[in-house]
Amino acid sequence: MEALAPGHLVVIGIVIFVLFFGWKQLPDMSRSLGRSLRIFKAEISELGTDGDIRTAVRSTVLDARDEVAAAADAIRTPAATKEKTDVA
């Protein structure tokens, strides 16, 4: 039989923790830890959705850029041919 089982070590750790931080600070510390974990969980879940949003925005921007480039080419092409005919 072991001298210190894992259950014994947990109890000793809790006693040392209470002696080190004090009994009154434990509720505040646990509340702060809970808030931090909630914020962390929310940020982690947003990481997955941010990637989808970024991909959608990127594809929309690229499509719009291609449309603008095509429209600019269409505008430039008749102007260039008109200038050539006026010069000749």
NORSUL-V8466 format. One record per pair of residues at least 6 apart in sequence whose C-alpha atoms are under 7 Angstrom apart, sorted by the first residue. I is the first residue (numbers start at 1). J is the second residue. If there is no record, write none. Layout:
i->(I I)
j->(J J)
//
This chain:
none
//
